[in-house]
Amino acid sequence: MKRYPSLPPLQSGSTCWYGPEMALRKNDWLIELSKSEIEELERAAEPLMSREMNIGSIQQSHFPLASLGPKLLRLRKELINGKGFALLRGLPVKNYSEQEAMTIFYGLGTYLGNARSQNAKGHVLGHVINLGLDSTDPKVRIYQTRERQTFHTDSCDVVGLLCMQPAKKGGLSLLVSADTLFNEFHQRRPDLLELLLQPIATDRRGEVPEGMLPYLLIPVFSYFQHKITPFYQRQYIESAQRFAEAPRLTKRHFEALDLFDELCNDPQLHLSMMLQQGDMQFVYNHAMLHDRTGFEDWKELNKRRHLLRLWLSVPGDRPLPDIFASRFGSVEIGNRGGIVVPGTQFCVPWRTDLGVN
């Protein structure tokens, strides 16, 4: 059997897990908010709303959480060094106005990291909602559709979601460990793993920072300071081929990408969960890939599946290789990630700003 001494070693530790096993360990990642913790969040948000404070300017010092705050700071360390995800349950969003829910979610997020822009419009608190768009349009991001999203990473350290309204049917959240994927590739097809450790073109979908190419060149797996970091969005890898100057995908590239998708979609590897109304999910992008299944939405616009989203840059996080600066703007810990193009102005949109009442 041919050996591949240049490959990074097999990974180990708490980030290496398999879905069925993790499903049985729900107590390790599902955190039920207590009545007193919910009341503390509501008290912290109340004066900010009465002053009509710009949600995007809220800092941790504006949002005192004497009891829950230390718990969230411990959660931040767990996301970085532990299993890579967590779910907070019990926030009664059905009792809140949109402003109150957004203020609570953003304020809670300040204990985990610094909010980053999620698109060229500068949304530092985003809305994941079906706008009836088609992902075959190279200017459309998949979260704006009801299509299967496929396993991917986001351009930040941690992504947070607050479920305001689940779909009528479907829309499961899926997570898979990047270290587990890497180990499976290492053992099954080390020849193809070599390709995924080399830069591959990924489409920016029209959101191009000044002086940058319209596509990225980052490996699917980066190995840096003894850690594997994933970067992946299959649709955007394929759509980058529309640029004549982008490096061409070969038959072996497609074989490697197909196996990557096959492993991600293997129920023996990934974990699935249905986000309930009020659930807050936080996922560490440098150790996990996440996905969302397609869904059937309600006909009424005001009942459409709706999640609030945060992209966070996390203090105390792991170093990233310099190549990530082409997507993250910087690799400075606590000040990296997000999408900024000429003319971007940071803001927090309301649901109505998206044309969904």
PEPE-V907040 format. One record per helix or strand of 3 or more residues. SS is the DSSP state (@ for helix, = for strand). FROM is the first residue (numbers start at 1). TO is the last residue. Records with the same first field share a line. If there is no record, write none. Layout:
SS: FROM-TO + FROM-TO
This chain:
@: 19-23 + 26-28 + 35-50 + 55-57 + 60-62 + 68-81 + 93-95 + 98-109 + 142-144 + 178-188 + 190-196 + 234-242 + 251-264 + 301-303 + 322-328 + 351-354
=: 30-32 + 85-89 + 123-129 + 158-165 + 173-177 + 200-203 + 215-218 + 221-224 + 227-230 + 271-273 + 280-284 + 288-292 + 306-313
